Amino acid sequence: MVSCADDTASQKKKQARPAQLVELALVSTETIQHSTQRTGSLRARTEVQLFNQEEGTLTELPFYEGATVKKGDVLVRIDDKLLRAELDKARATRRQAELDMARLKKLRGKRLVAEDELARARTALDVAKADERLLQTRFSYTRMHAPIDGIISQRFAEPGLVAKRHSHLLTLIDTSTLITEVAVSELLLPSLSNGDDVEVSIDALPGQTFMGKILRIHPSLNVATRTGIVEIVLEPAPVGAVPGQLCRVKLQSPPQARLLIPFSALRRDQEGEFVFVVNDKNKSMRTAVRSGLRIQNKIEILDGLKDGQSVVVKGFLGLKHGKTIRTATPTATKQKTSQK
């Protein structure tokens, strides 16, 4: 009898527990234009690193960092005495081969020389011409010309240095066009396209905003951050803008209907993202969702909810699936009531 009485008392206590006090918000669809700001660094769109293809002693490097050069200007000269001598030798060998070939052709016409001897002479002439072309090419490498109009940004050698082959001697940049790269969330990338206008501000040029364009969107994402690289071009480059400056890029997506809830309603645990939805019986229902972009104090829901549902935004302590809830009166409402 005592045991039955205890069970009945415990059941009454459970039934007498008050409902969980929570605050609710509606799931709503809003048409909004999402914007975000990303930081990056400016760099020259065109940068050419100059490496020597022929080793030797550097005799001239007339330009220093900051110097403006024109396409075709001689930037580097390498001592060419040895190659010049070899080229003169190759030219003499080629001329002798031409004379031998001409003489054998005359003798062949008189049937005084065998065909195979004439063939050997023809081969010797071809080899001599090839050697001459090879040395002419190597000789041309002793002069390094500017491939573009630009500015010398780096200089790594001085006259008198014996430069090994493929040494980095100079860097040439074209600052007429600047670009920057920013990392953008995979959720925003689908709304961006090449050629879209974007706003760019440069910290070193306060109070000014410049218009740039999306040059390209890289096709792969960073697997750790789920972001992709977007390149922004400033053409022509703003006055006072130089490579290396910090810039801020404002990206905007076109107006789009999005299903939104307050950010405070979204919960996460080991099983993933979820919210507590209130059904028509005032019961809290744990519902798995998939979130999208965060837009100020709200977050986009891509899957799991419908427009018009009610979700819990406050009162999560002790809240479980299937628990009875009652709605708290918002603080703002209480203040308005007391003022009346």
C-alpha positions in Angstrom: 0.0 0.0 0.0 2.8 2.4 0.9 4.6 1.6 -2.5 1.4 2.3 -4.5 1.0 5.6 -2.6 4.6 6.6 -3.4 4.1 5.8 -7.2 0.9 7.8 -7.3 2.6 10.8 -5.6 5.6 10.8 -8.0 3.2 10.7 -11.0 1.3 13.7 -9.6 4.6 15.5 -9.1 5.6 14.8 -12.7 2.2 16.0 -14.0 2.4 19.1 -11.8 5.8 20.2 -13.3 5.4 23.7 -14.9 5.8 24.1 -18.6 9.2 25.3 -19.9 9.2 29.1 -20.2 10.6 30.2 -23.6 10.5 33.0 -26.1 9.6 32.3 -29.7 10.2 33.8 -33.2 8.7 33.1 -36.5 10.5 31.6 -39.5 10.1 34.2 -42.3 11.1 34.6 -45.9 12.7 37.9 -46.7 14.0 39.3 -49.9 17.4 40.8 -49.1 20.7 41.8 -50.7 23.5 40.3 -48.7 26.8 42.2 -48.6 30.1 41.2 -47.0 33.5 42.8 -46.6 36.8 41.0 -47.2 40.4 42.2 -46.8 43.2 41.6 -49.2 46.5 43.1 -50.4 47.1 44.9 -53.6 49.7 43.5 -56.1 50.7 44.3 -59.6 48.7 42.3 -62.2 51.9 41.8 -64.3 55.1 40.9 -62.6 58.2 39.6 -64.6 61.1 38.0 -62.8 64.3 38.2 -65.0 66.7 35.2 -64.9 69.9 35.0 -67.0 70.1 32.1 -69.4 73.9 32.5 -69.9 76.4 32.6 -67.1 79.2 35.1 -67.0 80.4 38.3 -65.4 77.7 41.1 -65.2 79.1 44.2 -66.9 76.0 46.5 -66.7 72.9 46.8 -64.6 71.9 50.5 -65.3 68.5 50.5 -63.4 67.7 50.4 -59.7 64.5 49.9 -57.7 61.9 52.4 -58.6 63.3 53.2 -62.1 60.8 53.3 -64.9 61.8 51.4 -68.1 60.3 51.0 -71.5 59.8 47.8 -73.4 63.1 46.9 -75.2 65.4 48.8 -72.8 68.6 46.9 -72.0 68.5 45.9 -68.4 71.5 43.6 -68.1 74.7 43.1 -70.0 76.9 40.0 -69.5 80.5 39.8 -70.6 80.4 38.3 -74.1 84.1 38.0 -75.1 84.2 34.2 -75.0 81.0 33.7 -76.8 81.9 36.3 -79.5 85.1 34.4 -80.2 83.3 31.1 -80.4 80.7 32.7 -82.8 83.5 34.1 -85.0 85.0 30.6 -85.1 81.6 29.1 -86.0 81.1 31.6 -88.8 84.5 30.8 -90.3 83.7 27.1 -90.2 80.4 27.7 -91.9 82.1 29.8 -94.7 84.7 27.0 -95.2 82.0 24.4 -95.4 80.2 26.5 -98.0 83.4 26.8 -100.1 84.0 23.0 -99.8 80.4 22.3 -100.9 80.6 24.6 -103.9 83.9 23.0 -105.0 82.6 19.5 -104.7 79.5 20.4 -106.7 81.6 21.5 -109.6 83.7 18.4 -109.4 80.6 16.2 -109.2 79.3 17.8 -112.4 82.5 16.5 -114.1 82.1 13.2 -112.4 85.4 13.6 -110.5 84.0 13.1 -107.0 81.8 10.3 -105.5 78.2 11.0 -104.3 79.0 10.0 -100.7 81.8 12.6 -100.5 79.3 15.2 -101.6 76.8 14.0 -99.0 79.4 14.3 -96.2 80.2 17.9 -97.3 76.5 18.7 -97.3 76.2 17.3 -93.8 79.2 19.3 -92.6 77.7 22.5 -94.0 74.4 21.8 -92.1 76.3 21.2 -88.9 78.3 24.4 -89.3 75.1 26.4 -89.8 73.4 24.8 -86.8 76.5 25.6 -84.6 76.4 29.2 -85.8 72.7 29.6 -85.0 73.3 28.0 -81.5 76.0 30.5 -80.7 74.0 33.4 -82.1 71.2 32.5 -79.7 73.6 32.1 -76.8 75.2 35.5 -77.7 71.8 37.2 -77.7 71.3 36.0 -74.1 74.1 38.3 -73.0 71.7 41.2 -73.4 68.5 41.2 -71.3 65.8 43.5 -72.6 62.7 44.8 -70.8 59.7 42.7 -72.0 57.2 45.3 -70.9 56.8 48.9 -69.8 57.2 48.9 -66.1 59.1 49.7 -62.9 62.0 47.9 -61.4 60.8 46.5 -58.1 63.7 44.3 -57.1 67.4 44.1 -57.9 69.5 41.2 -56.7 72.9 41.7 -58.4 75.6 44.3 -59.1 78.1 44.7 -61.9 81.2 42.5 -61.5 79.2 39.6 -60.1 79.8 36.3 -61.8 76.2 35.1 -62.2 75.4 31.5 -62.5 72.9 30.4 -65.1 69.3 31.0 -64.1 70.1 33.5 -61.4 67.3 35.9 -60.4 68.7 39.3 -61.3 65.7 41.7 -61.5 62.0 41.9 -61.0 59.9 44.2 -63.2 56.3 45.1 -62.5 53.5 47.0 -64.3 51.6 49.1 -61.7 49.1 50.5 -64.2 46.8 47.7 -63.2 46.5 46.3 -59.7 44.6 43.3 -58.4 43.8 41.8 -55.1 42.7 38.3 -54.0 40.1 37.7 -51.3 38.7 34.5 -49.8 34.9 34.2 -50.1 32.6 31.7 -48.5 31.3 28.9 -50.7 27.7 30.1 -49.9 28.3 33.5 -51.5 30.4 32.3 -54.5 27.4 31.1 -56.6 25.9 34.7 -56.6 29.2 36.2 -58.0 30.2 36.4 -61.7 33.2 37.5 -63.6 32.8 41.2 -64.5 30.7 42.1 -61.5 31.4 45.6 -60.1 32.6 45.7 -56.5 33.6 48.6 -54.1 37.2 48.7 -53.0 38.6 51.0 -50.3 42.4 51.3 -49.5 43.4 52.0 -45.9 46.3 54.2 -47.1 43.9 56.4 -49.1 41.2 57.1 -46.5 37.8 58.6 -47.5 37.9 57.3 -51.0 36.1 54.4 -52.6 37.1 52.9 -55.9 35.2 50.6 -58.4 36.8 47.4 -59.3 35.7 44.3 -61.2 35.8 40.6 -60.5 38.6 39.4 -62.8 38.2 35.7 -62.2 36.8 33.2 -59.6 39.1 30.3 -58.9 37.4 26.9 -59.5 38.5 25.1 -56.4 37.9 25.7 -52.7 40.1 25.5 -49.6 38.9 22.3 -47.9 39.7 23.6 -44.5 37.9 26.9 -44.7 35.4 26.1 -47.5 36.3 29.4 -49.2 37.3 30.2 -52.7 39.6 32.8 -54.1 38.1 35.8 -56.0 40.4 38.1 -57.9 39.5 41.8 -58.1 41.1 44.1 -60.7 41.5 47.9 -60.4 42.1 49.3 -63.9 43.5 51.8 -64.1 45.1 51.8 -60.7 44.1 54.7 -58.4 46.5 57.5 -57.9 48.6 56.8 -54.8 47.8 53.0 -54.8 50.9 50.8 -54.8 51.4 47.0 -54.5 51.4 45.7 -50.9 48.7 48.1 -49.5 45.9 46.8 -47.5 42.5 47.0 -49.2 38.9 46.1 -48.3 36.5 44.7 -50.9 32.7 45.0 -50.5 30.9 42.1 -52.2 27.1 42.2 -52.7 24.9 39.4 -53.9 21.7 40.3 -55.9 18.4 40.5 -54.0 17.2 37.0 -53.2 14.4 35.4 -51.1 15.9 33.7 -48.1 14.4 31.8 -45.2 15.6 33.4 -42.0 15.5 32.8 -38.3 17.2 34.7 -35.4 20.8 33.5 -35.0 20.1 32.8 -31.4 17.6 30.0 -32.4 20.3 27.9 -34.0 21.9 25.3 -31.8 24.8 22.9 -32.5 26.0 19.7 -30.9 27.8 16.5 -32.0 24.9 15.4 -34.2 24.9 18.7 -36.1 22.7 21.9 -36.3 19.2 21.9 -35.0 16.4 24.2 -33.7 13.5 23.6 -31.3 10.2 24.0 -33.3 6.9 24.4 -31.3 4.0 22.4 -32.6 0.3 23.1 -32.3 0.2 21.2 -28.9 2.8 23.5 -27.4 5.5 20.8 -27.5 9.1 21.5 -28.3 10.3 19.4 -31.3 14.0 19.1 -32.0 14.4 19.6 -35.7 17.7 19.1 -37.7 18.4 22.0 -40.1 21.1 23.1 -42.5 22.2 26.8 -42.2 23.5 29.2 -44.8 24.7 32.8 -44.7 24.6 34.8 -41.5 23.0 38.1 -42.2 23.5 40.5 -39.2 21.6 39.0 -36.3 19.8 36.4 -38.5 20.9 33.3 -40.3 19.6 31.7 -43.5 18.1 28.2 -43.3 18.6 26.1 -46.4 16.8 23.0 -45.2 14.7 21.7 -42.4 12.1 24.5 -41.8 9.1 26.1 -43.4 7.9 29.7 -43.6 5.6 30.5 -40.6 6.9 28.0 -38.1 7.7 29.0 -34.6 11.2 28.4 -33.2 12.6 28.9 -29.7 15.1 31.8 -29.3 15.4 31.9 -25.5 14.9 29.5 -22.6 17.0 26.6 -23.7 18.2 25.5 -20.2 16.6 22.2 -19.5 14.7 22.2 -22.8 14.3 18.8 -24.4 12.4 17.2 -27.3 8.7 16.8 -26.5 8.7 19.1 -23.5 5.6 21.3 -23.0 6.4 24.9 -23.3 4.7 28.2 -22.6 5.5 31.5 -24.2 7.1 34.3 -22.2 5.9 37.8 -22.7 8.7 39.8 -24.4 10.3 42.5 -22.3 9.4 45.2 -24.8 5.7 44.2 -24.5 5.8 44.4 -20.7 7.3 47.9 -20.8 4.6 49.1 -23.2 1.9 47.6 -21.0 3.3 49.2 -17.8 3.5 52.6 -19.5 -0.2 52.4 -20.4 
